[in-house]
């Protein structure tokens, strides 16, 4: 008991301090050397506080927790989207209502744009809980409604086939991103330029409607976002890759992966629909 009380009064030296080495003095065997600050020792780093300096994402335990959180959020998002698409495609009253009210697509598109800009551009919204969860939930529901409205234009078997192909492709690409030694995080600039080219190509294709042009556009878009899925996955993984996303940006990481998968699904559905026509 007395020993425990003695331990409570032992001097505490914060990180960055070390004991000064002094010769042993037999006259004072229990004398403790004064502590001095070592400027070469890195400062204390706390991952719980975003202002902590020098925090590295290389810590395996923090990286695993970050990845689990991202994929948990992504699973919930995809489950909501699949449920809404199934409701719109298989429930006849809902299917007929959506086909008669095209304004729902534009309303959901507006909500998607506003919430996505808020999450992507406003750090206070993206990092502050529960604000980030609320905005992500609104975005996911609006995006799911928009995907459901687009899916009602196709038959149920085509939609389910597109879901299955998307799941298989995304699983294979994710495993590839985990295993490959090639660093896709250095391709961010090239991918951004490719997206701009695809947007311009899409506007041009609106005025020249043809089956061949639709297949070409959908095929190029699917391949582009397959690469984007690998890129965003490696950004999330961090480690030996040149660029990585901060462990505080789990909402942003989940948003990126979700958008990649949604785009792959829509392009695959477009390809299947064009081949059936």
TIPA-908121 format. One record per residue (C-alpha): residue number from 1; residue in one letter; x, y, z. Coordinates in pm, 1 decimal. Example, Ala and Ser with C-alpha at 12.3 -4.5 7.8 and 13.67 -1.06 7.14 Angstrom:
1 / A / 1230.0 / -450.0 / 780.0
2 / S / 1367.0 / -106.0 / 714.0
***
This chain:
1 / X / 0.0 / 0.0 / 0.0
2 / X / 283.9 / 235.2 / 94.5
3 / X / 467.3 / 138.6 / -220.7
4 / X / 159.6 / 234.2 / -425.9
5 / X / 144.5 / 572.9 / -257.1
6 / X / 510.7 / 626.3 / -331.0
7 / X / 454.6 / 552.4 / -700.4
8 / X / 191.1 / 823.0 / -716.4
9 / X / 455.5 / 1081.5 / -625.8
10 / X / 709.4 / 966.4 / -881.4
11 / X / 804.4 / 1251.9 / -1116.8
12 / X / 630.4 / 1253.4 / -1453.1
13 / X / 826.1 / 1336.5 / -1764.4
14 / X / 617.8 / 1427.1 / -2073.1
15 / X / 712.2 / 1294.9 / -2417.3
16 / X / 1008.4 / 1482.6 / -2563.0
17 / X / 1201.8 / 1472.8 / -2234.7
18 / X / 1474.8 / 1231.4 / -2139.1
19 / X / 1685.1 / 1159.8 / -1835.8
20 / X / 2023.9 / 1326.4 / -1829.0
21 / X / 2301.1 / 1074.2 / -1800.8
22 / X / 2516.3 / 1139.8 / -1491.2
23 / X / 2791.8 / 937.0 / -1324.4
24 / X / 2679.9 / 709.0 / -1043.6
25 / X / 2724.6 / 868.0 / -700.1
26 / X / 2736.4 / 608.0 / -419.8
27 / X / 2658.4 / 876.2 / -163.1
28 / X / 2322.7 / 940.2 / -329.2
29 / X / 2210.9 / 605.7 / -476.7
30 / X / 1847.7 / 715.7 / -520.4
31 / X / 1915.9 / 1056.5 / -669.1
32 / X / 1731.2 / 1110.6 / -996.1
33 / X / 1891.3 / 1310.6 / -1269.5
34 / X / 1705.7 / 1619.5 / -1390.2
35 / X / 1516.0 / 1590.2 / -1715.4
36 / X / 1618.5 / 1785.9 / -2019.0
37 / X / 1433.8 / 1844.5 / -2345.4
38 / X / 1561.2 / 1663.0 / -2650.5
39 / X / 1476.5 / 1866.4 / -2964.6
40 / X / 1555.6 / 1571.9 / -3191.8
41 / X / 1277.9 / 1359.6 / -3044.5
42 / X / 947.2 / 1413.1 / -3231.9
43 / X / 662.9 / 1587.9 / -3047.1
44 / X / 369.8 / 1407.9 / -2898.1
45 / X / 106.0 / 1309.7 / -3152.9
46 / X / -257.5 / 1233.5 / -3072.1
47 / X / -483.2 / 1097.4 / -3350.1
48 / X / -797.0 / 1195.4 / -3158.5
49 / X / -735.3 / 1564.8 / -3223.7
50 / X / -724.5 / 1693.9 / -3581.3
51 / X / -482.3 / 1973.8 / -3490.3
52 / X / -213.2 / 1730.1 / -3376.0
53 / X / 97.7 / 1785.7 / -3585.4
54 / X / 309.7 / 1516.8 / -3740.7
55 / X / 48.0 / 1242.5 / -3721.3
56 / X / 118.0 / 973.6 / -3977.4
57 / X / -136.9 / 751.5 / -4146.4
58 / X / 111.8 / 464.6 / -4156.8
59 / X / -6.3 / 325.3 / -3825.3
60 / X / -159.5 / -11.3 / -3916.1
61 / X / -420.8 / -8.7 / -3639.6
62 / X / -548.7 / 337.7 / -3732.3
63 / X / -554.5 / 246.4 / -4099.9
64 / X / -755.6 / -70.7 / -4035.1
65 / X / -1006.9 / 119.3 / -3823.8
66 / X / -1039.8 / 383.7 / -4092.7
67 / X / -1097.3 / 123.9 / -4364.6
68 / X / -1358.5 / -57.6 / -4155.5
69 / X / -1544.0 / 267.8 / -4095.9
70 / X / -1539.5 / 359.6 / -4465.2
71 / X / -1664.8 / 21.5 / -4582.8
72 / X / -1932.3 / 13.0 / -4312.5
73 / X / -2069.2 / 346.5 / -4434.3
74 / X / -2041.3 / 233.0 / -4795.9
75 / X / -2233.5 / -87.6 / -4721.4
76 / X / -2520.5 / 111.2 / -4569.9
77 / X / -2525.0 / 346.4 / -4870.3
78 / X / -2533.9 / 64.2 / -5123.9
79 / X / -2802.1 / -120.5 / -4926.2
80 / X / -3026.3 / 187.4 / -4930.8
81 / X / -2968.4 / 236.2 / -5303.1
82 / X / -3042.6 / -127.6 / -5383.3
83 / X / -3361.3 / -116.0 / -5174.7
84 / X / -3486.9 / 197.4 / -5352.0
85 / X / -3404.4 / 59.4 / -5697.9
86 / X / -3581.9 / -267.4 / -5616.7
87 / X / -3887.4 / -75.5 / -5494.1
88 / X / -3905.6 / 136.5 / -5808.1
89 / X / -3850.1 / -155.3 / -6045.2
90 / X / -4060.3 / -433.2 / -5889.3
91 / X / -4342.5 / -240.7 / -5718.0
92 / X / -4594.1 / -169.3 / -5993.3
93 / X / -4773.3 / 133.2 / -5834.6
94 / X / -4441.1 / 300.4 / -5756.9
95 / X / -4310.4 / 216.6 / -6102.9
96 / X / -4613.2 / 376.3 / -6268.5
97 / X / -4598.6 / 682.9 / -6043.2
98 / X / -4233.8 / 747.7 / -6127.4
99 / X / -4297.7 / 713.2 / -6500.1
100 / X / -4574.2 / 974.6 / -6479.7
101 / X / -4381.2 / 1229.5 / -6269.1
102 / X / -4052.1 / 1309.7 / -6437.4
103 / X / -3995.0 / 1609.2 / -6210.5
104 / X / -3882.4 / 1371.3 / -5934.9
105 / X / -3558.1 / 1311.9 / -6126.6
106 / X / -3480.3 / 1683.4 / -6140.9
107 / X / -3568.0 / 1739.3 / -5775.0
108 / X / -3343.5 / 1453.7 / -5664.6
109 / X / -3066.7 / 1578.9 / -5895.9
110 / X / -3081.9 / 1922.2 / -5734.7
111 / X / -3058.2 / 1772.2 / -5386.3
112 / X / -2764.5 / 1555.0 / -5496.2
113 / X / -2572.7 / 1852.0 / -5636.3
114 / X / -2628.6 / 2071.6 / -5329.8
115 / X / -2536.9 / 1805.1 / -5074.1
116 / X / -2237.5 / 1683.6 / -5275.5
117 / X / -2098.2 / 2038.2 / -5301.2
118 / X / -2148.9 / 2084.2 / -4927.0
119 / X / -1967.7 / 1758.8 / -4845.3
120 / X / -1686.6 / 1812.3 / -5094.2
121 / X / -1617.7 / 2182.1 / -5037.6
122 / X / -1717.4 / 2256.7 / -4676.4
123 / X / -1473.7 / 2101.8 / -4432.2
124 / X / -1690.3 / 2203.8 / -4135.3
125 / X / -1977.8 / 1998.8 / -4279.7
126 / X / -1766.9 / 1702.6 / -4386.1
127 / X / -1573.7 / 1656.7 / -4061.1
128 / X / -1823.1 / 1761.4 / -3795.6
129 / X / -2052.7 / 1491.6 / -3657.7
130 / X / -2350.3 / 1447.3 / -3678.0
131 / X / -2368.1 / 1708.5 / -3954.9
132 / X / -2160.8 / 1493.2 / -4191.1
133 / X / -2381.0 / 1186.8 / -4134.6
134 / X / -2698.1 / 1389.8 / -4192.9
135 / X / -2572.4 / 1538.5 / -4519.1
136 / X / -2439.9 / 1202.2 / -4637.1
137 / X / -2773.9 / 1039.8 / -4557.9
138 / X / -2965.6 / 1305.2 / -4752.8
139 / X / -2725.3 / 1267.2 / -5044.3
140 / X / -2757.6 / 887.7 / -5042.3
141 / X / -3138.7 / 895.6 / -5040.2
142 / X / -3152.8 / 1152.9 / -5319.9
143 / X / -2898.6 / 961.3 / -5528.1
144 / X / -3091.1 / 637.5 / -5468.9
145 / X / -3414.7 / 799.9 / -5586.1
146 / X / -3240.3 / 928.5 / -5898.2
147 / X / -3094.5 / 583.6 / -5970.5
148 / X / -3438.5 / 430.5 / -5919.4
149 / X / -3596.8 / 678.4 / -6160.0
150 / X / -3339.2 / 591.3 / -6425.0
151 / X / -3375.4 / 217.4 / -6365.6
152 / X / -3750.9 / 213.3 / -6437.7
153 / X / -3670.5 / 273.1 / -6805.1
154 / X / -3523.8 / -78.7 / -6823.3
155 / X / -3670.1 / -420.2 / -6759.5
156 / X / -3626.7 / -583.4 / -6419.9
157 / X / -3399.3 / -859.7 / -6549.7
158 / X / -3162.0 / -605.8 / -6706.5
159 / X / -3144.6 / -406.9 / -6383.3
160 / X / -3068.2 / -714.6 / -6173.6
161 / X / -2811.1 / -828.8 / -6429.2
162 / X / -2642.9 / -488.2 / -6409.1
163 / X / -2641.8 / -509.2 / -6028.0
164 / X / -2475.5 / -852.1 / -6038.1
165 / X / -2213.7 / -748.6 / -6294.5
166 / X / -2138.4 / -429.5 / -6099.8
167 / X / -2093.5 / -623.2 / -5777.1
168 / X / -1854.6 / -870.3 / -5941.2
169 / X / -1654.1 / -598.2 / -6118.3
170 / X / -1622.7 / -379.9 / -5807.2
171 / X / -1519.4 / -674.0 / -5591.1
172 / X / -1250.6 / -775.3 / -5840.8
173 / X / -1122.7 / -417.3 / -5874.3
174 / X / -1110.3 / -373.8 / -5496.6
175 / X / -906.2 / -691.6 / -5453.4
176 / X / -678.6 / -576.0 / -5734.9
177 / X / -630.8 / -237.8 / -5566.0
178 / X / -536.6 / -411.5 / -5241.7
179 / X / -282.1 / -643.8 / -5406.5
180 / X / -122.9 / -455.4 / -5695.3
181 / X / 218.0 / -292.5 / -5656.6
182 / X / 138.4 / -22.5 / -5910.9
183 / X / 56.8 / 310.4 / -5748.1
184 / X / -260.0 / 453.0 / -5906.0
185 / X / -265.1 / 752.8 / -5670.7
186 / X / -21.4 / 933.8 / -5901.2
187 / X / -282.1 / 927.2 / -6180.6
188 / X / -520.1 / 1180.2 / -6025.5
189 / X / -447.6 / 1455.3 / -6278.4
190 / X / -486.9 / 1226.2 / -6578.7
191 / X / -815.1 / 1089.4 / -6444.4
192 / X / -950.2 / 1439.9 / -6389.4
193 / X / -869.8 / 1534.1 / -6748.8
194 / X / -1038.5 / 1213.2 / -6866.4
195 / X / -1354.6 / 1305.5 / -6675.0
196 / X / -1363.8 / 1647.6 / -6843.4
197 / X / -1325.6 / 1483.4 / -7185.0
198 / X / -1608.5 / 1241.7 / -7100.0
199 / X / -1836.1 / 1530.1 / -7000.7
200 / X / -1767.5 / 1709.4 / -7330.0
201 / X / -1819.0 / 1384.8 / -7520.8
202 / X / -2150.1 / 1334.8 / -7340.1
203 / X / -2277.6 / 1678.1 / -7443.1
204 / X / -2182.3 / 1611.4 / -7804.7
205 / X / -2348.3 / 1267.6 / -7796.2
206 / X / -2677.4 / 1430.5 / -7690.5
207 / X / -2711.0 / 1583.6 / -8038.9
208 / X / -2604.6 / 1272.1 / -8232.2
209 / X / -2809.5 / 987.3 / -8090.5
210 / X / -2706.2 / 645.1 / -8216.1
211 / X / -2667.2 / 297.7 / -8071.6
212 / X / -2298.0 / 282.4 / -8158.5
213 / X / -2224.1 / 617.8 / -7998.2
214 / X / -2412.1 / 517.2 / -7683.9
215 / X / -2213.4 / 193.7 / -7656.9
216 / X / -1883.1 / 375.4 / -7706.2
217 / X / -1966.1 / 640.5 / -7447.9
218 / X / -2090.5 / 388.0 / -7190.7
219 / X / -1791.4 / 158.7 / -7243.2
220 / X / -1540.5 / 440.9 / -7202.9
221 / X / -1725.2 / 572.4 / -6897.8
222 / X / -1733.5 / 229.9 / -6733.0
223 / X / -1358.7 / 180.4 / -6789.6
224 / X / -1281.6 / 530.2 / -6659.7
225 / X / -1470.2 / 482.3 / -6334.7
226 / X / -1323.4 / 134.8 / -6290.4
227 / X / -983.5 / 303.0 / -6280.2
228 / X / -1127.0 / 569.4 / -6050.7
229 / X / -1245.0 / 296.8 / -5810.6
230 / X / -889.7 / 160.4 / -5790.3
231 / X / -754.8 / 513.8 / -5745.1
232 / X / -994.9 / 600.3 / -5460.7
233 / X / -937.9 / 262.7 / -5294.4
234 / X / -562.0 / 314.3 / -5286.7
235 / X / -608.0 / 667.4 / -5154.3
236 / X / -803.1 / 513.8 / -4868.4
237 / X / -544.6 / 241.1 / -4808.1
238 / X / -252.0 / 482.5 / -4769.5
239 / X / 60.5 / 292.6 / -4668.6
240 / X / 329.2 / 287.7 / -4936.5
241 / X / 124.7 / 479.8 / -5190.8
242 / X / 246.0 / 828.7 / -5275.8
243 / X / -81.5 / 996.4 / -5181.8
244 / X / -333.8 / 899.6 / -4915.7
245 / X / -646.4 / 1044.8 / -4764.0
246 / X / -651.8 / 1161.3 / -4403.2
247 / X / -811.1 / 922.6 / -4150.4
248 / X / -1044.1 / 1207.2 / -4053.7
249 / X / -1195.3 / 1206.3 / -4404.3
250 / X / -1392.0 / 881.6 / -4374.2
251 / X / -1708.6 / 1052.5 / -4503.3
252 / X / -1525.7 / 1184.2 / -4809.4
253 / X / -1365.5 / 844.4 / -4875.6
254 / X / -1702.1 / 666.2 / -4855.8
255 / X / -1857.6 / 929.1 / -5082.4
256 / X / -1589.1 / 878.2 / -5348.3
257 / X / -1623.0 / 499.7 / -5349.7
258 / X / -2002.2 / 520.7 / -5357.5
259 / X / -2002.0 / 755.4 / -5657.7
260 / X / -1755.6 / 530.1 / -5843.3
261 / X / -1975.6 / 224.2 / -5793.2
262 / X / -2292.3 / 412.3 / -5890.4
263 / X / -2132.8 / 537.8 / -6210.6
264 / X / -2009.1 / 189.9 / -6299.7
265 / X / -2361.0 / 52.4 / -6243.3
266 / X / -2526.3 / 314.9 / -6462.9
267 / X / -2278.7 / 266.0 / -6748.2
268 / X / -2314.4 / -112.3 / -6733.6
269 / X / -2694.0 / -75.7 / -6733.7
270 / X / -2668.2 / 155.2 / -7035.6
271 / X / -2452.6 / -98.7 / -7221.3
272 / X / -2696.2 / -380.6 / -7147.1
273 / X / -2992.5 / -167.5 / -7251.1
274 / X / -2827.1 / -65.3 / -7578.3
275 / X / -2740.5 / -423.7 / -7667.7
276 / X / -3098.9 / -537.6 / -7602.2
277 / X / -3257.6 / -263.8 / -7816.7
***
